Amino acid sequence: MAATNINRVVLTGNLTRDPELRTTTGGTSVCSLRIACNTRRRDPSGEWVDKPNFFDVTVWGAQGENCATYLQKGRPVAIDGRLEWREWEDKDGNKRQSVEIVADSVQFLGSREGVENGGRFTPRSDLPADTADFETAPAGPGNADDDIPF
C-alpha cells in the first residue's frame, strides 16, 4: 500500500500589497495576494528578533473576489491551503520556477478600520519572549493541602 501524501499550509500574516484580481479566459476569477509572516530567532547577542518570510498566495473564484473587495495592504489574514510548484520558460528561454500557496480558505483577521488607522494585527509567536514565565514557583509555608476546600 502506498503512503498517503499530505500537502497542507496554515499561515497568519499581513498583506504586503493590495490584492490583484484577474479573470481567466474561461471567466474564472483569480486573486493574487502576498503576505509576510514573522519567525522569531535569536541573534548572535542572544536577543530574540523577528525575521520576515514572504509568501505568494492564489485565491480562486468567489473567495478571490471577496479578497479583492475587502482586503488591502497591511490587513491581517489567516490562510489555509496547499503548496503548488510551477515551472515555465521566460521570454529569454530561461527555465523559471516558483512555489506558491493555493488557498482553500482565507480568513480576514482584525478590522478594516484598524488598518486604516495604522493598527495592525500581530499574531503571537510560538516561541516565548521570556522563558522566566515558565519557572517553577516556590512552595509556600505549611502543608500544600491546607488550601484545598474539600
C-alpha positions, 0 to 999 in steps of 0.5 A: 500500500502506498503512503498517503501524501499530505500537502497542507499550509496554515499561515497568519500574516499581513498583506504586503500589497493590495490584492490583484484580481484577474479573470481567466479566459474561461471567466474564472476569477483569480486573486493574487495576494502576498503576505509576510509572516514573522519567525522569531530567532535569536541573534548572535547577542542572544536577543530574540528578533523577528525575521520576515518570510514572504509568501505568494498566495492564489485565491480562486473564484468567489473567495478571490473576489471577496479578497479583492473587495475587502482586503488591502495592504497591511490587513491581517489574514489567516490562510489555509491551503496547499503548496503548488510548484510551477515551472515555465520558460521566460521570454529569454528561454530561461527555465523559471520556477516558483512555489506558491500557496493555493488557498482553500480558505482565507480568513480576514483577521482584525478590522478594516478600520484598524488598518486604516488607522495604522493598527495592525494585527500581530499574531503571537509567536510560538516561541516565548519572549521570556522563558522566566514565565515558565519557572517553577514557583516556590512552595509556600509555608505549611502543608500544600493541602491546607488550601484545598476546600474539600 
